[in-house]
Amino acid sequence: MKDFQPFFDAVLGLKTVDRAGWAAKAGVKNPESVADHTYSMCAIGMALSDIMGLDTGKVLRMIILHDLAESVVGDYMPGEITARKKVEQEKKAMKKILSCIPAKARKIHEKAWLEYLQNKTEEARFVHRIDKLEMALQADRYRKERRAKNSLDQFFASAHRGVATDSDLLTEILKSLMPAKSRGK
């Protein structure tokens, strides 16, 4: 029997990794964890991928794996390190995390994670958009709860750049959240 502990440690470790941008850029005390973010993405992705006719199982696998390496490398904010260095570190971390999984399953997980990174399939693009949509939903929640000391406009703007690539359900949801100032009104 294989020792799954490295995988379990990574999964549970996401509960203690705070989403860095909320504290550093918005001044949110006790921000959501990466695990919180991943769970929200799973629920949102599941519901919306079903509605949009995508492969929901594939979408959920990508979502669950998309930030798993952050349990080892941490949650970097954009620009904190180069994209190349981030991917390098995450690939090394994912290799270690998945090393304890039996080969057949490991190949399935590695393939899904690499598909997400390459962002070329419809499901991968959808997961990237859900990542940004969830961020906007969280920003909206922090705004309503008045938990942010600083402006959340940069989070809404980033979500708009990442989600509003197609005129579809995700874009409509995003538009309903964005403050008038961020919509260009």
ChimeraX attribute file (.defattr): number of C-alpha atoms within 10 A of each C-alpha:
attribute: neighborCount
match mode: 1-to-1
recipient: residues
	/A:1	4
	/A:2	8
	/A:3	11
	/A:4	14
	/A:5	12
	/A:6	15
	/A:7	18
	/A:8	12
	/A:9	13
	/A:10	20
	/A:11	19
	/A:12	14
	/A:13	18
	/A:14	24
	/A:15	16
	/A:16	14
	/A:17	20
	/A:18	20
	/A:19	22
	/A:20	18
	/A:21	16
	/A:22	24
	/A:23	17
	/A:24	12
	/A:25	16
	/A:26	21
	/A:27	16
	/A:28	18
	/A:29	12
	/A:30	11
	/A:31	20
	/A:32	18
	/A:33	18
	/A:34	23
	/A:35	23
	/A:36	17
	/A:37	20
	/A:38	22
	/A:39	15
	/A:40	19
	/A:41	23
	/A:42	23
	/A:43	12
	/A:44	16
	/A:45	24
	/A:46	18
	/A:47	12
	/A:48	17
	/A:49	20
	/A:50	13
	/A:51	11
	/A:52	13
	/A:53	8
	/A:54	16
	/A:55	13
	/A:56	19
	/A:57	13
	/A:58	14
	/A:59	25
	/A:60	23
	/A:61	16
	/A:62	25
	/A:63	28
	/A:64	17
	/A:65	18
	/A:66	23
	/A:67	21
	/A:68	25
	/A:69	25
	/A:70	24
	/A:71	23
	/A:72	19
	/A:73	16
	/A:74	19
	/A:75	20
	/A:76	15
	/A:77	13
	/A:78	10
	/A:79	7
	/A:80	9
	/A:81	10
	/A:82	11
	/A:83	12
	/A:84	9
	/A:85	10
	/A:86	16
	/A:87	13
	/A:88	11
	/A:89	16
	/A:90	21
	/A:91	16
	/A:92	13
	/A:93	19
	/A:94	24
	/A:95	13
	/A:96	16
	/A:97	23
	/A:98	20
	/A:99	16
	/A:100	16
	/A:101	18
	/A:102	13
	/A:103	11
	/A:104	8
	/A:105	11
	/A:106	16
	/A:107	13
	/A:108	11
	/A:109	19
	/A:110	17
	/A:111	13
	/A:112	22
	/A:113	23
	/A:114	15
	/A:115	17
	/A:116	24
	/A:117	15
	/A:118	11
	/A:119	15
	/A:120	10
	/A:121	11
	/A:122	12
	/A:123	22
	/A:124	23
	/A:125	19
	/A:126	21
	/A:127	24
	/A:128	18
	/A:129	23
	/A:130	25
	/A:131	23
	/A:132	25
	/A:133	28
	/A:134	20
	/A:135	20
	/A:136	27
	/A:137	19
	/A:138	19
	/A:139	25
	/A:140	18
	/A:141	14
	/A:142	18
	/A:143	16
	/A:144	10
	/A:145	9
	/A:146	11
	/A:147	17
	/A:148	20
	/A:149	14
	/A:150	15
	/A:151	13
	/A:152	21
	/A:153	16
	/A:154	14
	/A:155	24
	/A:156	26
	/A:157	16
	/A:158	14
	/A:159	24
	/A:160	21
	/A:161	12
	/A:162	18
	/A:163	26
	/A:164	19
	/A:165	11
	/A:166	11
	/A:167	9
	/A:168	11
	/A:169	13
	/A:170	19
	/A:171	18
	/A:172	13
	/A:173	15
	/A:174	19
	/A:175	18
	/A:176	10
	/A:177	17
	/A:178	22
	/A:179	15
	/A:180	10
	/A:181	8
	/A:182	16
	/A:183	13
	/A:184	7
	/A:185	6
